[in-house]
């Protein structure tokens, strides 16, 4: 005689008390969202010191993924040995404290102990990332009251966690960063995590002394962050921005984006050009077109709008259309750099590649390229396809002039020149003689260079005289010299443009 099978044996949680489905979903959703908020905001905190490059993005993403993997793995192991009720609150609390202190830690380290920045950055990502990722296995352990529903519980919580990560990503990218300083985002998130820790601890009947200490730490860290070095006058969607007055020139202003000098503007004299590369661009325009003749120009990248202002003053009647992706920078131009006083300048907040597509064929005398993310030209503006849009928009005798930055072997600059040669009939390079192949005995140093491309021949002697008159100290290279200098550099295309890998940053902070 057989006996009927016994019903499934229930696995009782270690504490003898499970976790409600709604509370479980909130914990997993919130902790997963918080990991992505920290990851995205960390990129913006590090950009002023490491640059907003592919390498920086890869580093942050890699550390974040390592934290998620480590937290999930260790969290599962620990949950099998310790009552998860005792773990969730401390995980949230410690994460909250570290997150809230991150702006203070990173900015202070960057200013006073720069070599340790990567180590500190890794810690401020790994610690909260791992602890918050461990919340999911903690909660899963508490929800698994029966082996018969393992798949349902694990699948549901996995889906909730993924949805939380999506919401955290979208909320940060489209809402928080555009409305709040990154320090406020992290301090606010840290406070929410500590409050969550208090609520979880109260539910579990734990003592609240540690929670009070955590809250006090967040408050103290918040106050200290206000006095930390590396603050911004404004945090835009893309940059930490500051306006610095020139102590030697009462009307001079420098726009600093992510720690780099991007533009110098004289509020009373737009024809005063402080940066050498801007003087070189002006030398080209002054030589190529009759003096005072108004132009129709397009500017890829705006910054402080130094060159559009120059054209408006030196060539009355000039119409300049500017594609500037960062609306916050445009707002600074209007509010602090007196953009309204400059006529003939129309600024569109748009990606410059899309702006190029909107230009009419044969509609521009001059296109100026001066768009940068950190010290790198955004890769999609460097390719043959992008330059063909420039070529299409230019009139028959039009000119394309662009600012480049490179160091070391100048691999990116050479590749960009090779790409220009694929699209335009004539290409010239301006820069320090040792950098552009005019002084073979010199070791290339790098920095700013200006490239000129057109279908009409380049009047190199006239441009050289203009460069000398503006005291740039630069030379111009054309023809076979440029071809030999570019060598076998690759042509950049939309399918393959490893700009960040080709670009060699200066060993110290680069200043434009």
ABEGO torsion letter per residue (X at the ends): XBBBBBBBBBBBBAAGBBBBAAAAAAAAAAAAAAAAAAAAAAAAAAAAAAEBBAAAAAAAAAAAAAAAAAAAAAAAAAAAABBAAAAAAAAAAAAAAAAAAAAAAAAAAAAABAAAAAAAAAAAAAAAAAAAAAAAAAAAAAABABAAAAAAAAAAAAAAAAAAAAAAAAAAAAAAAAABBAAAAAAAAAAAAAAAAAAAAAAAGBBAAAAAAAAAAAAAAAAAAAABBGBBABBBAABBBBBBBBAABAABBBBBBGGBBABBBBAABAABBABAAAAAAAAAAAAABBBGBBBBBBBBEAEAGAAAAAAAAABBGBBBBBBBABAAAAAAAAAAAGAAABBGBBBBBBBAAAAAAABBBGABABBBBABBBEABBBAAAABAAAAAAAAAABBAABBBBBBBBBBEAGAAAAAAAAAAAAABABBBBBEBAAAAGABAABBBAEEBBBBBBBABBBBAAAAAAAAAAAGAGBBBBBEAAAAAAAEABBBBBAABBBAAAABBBBABBBBX
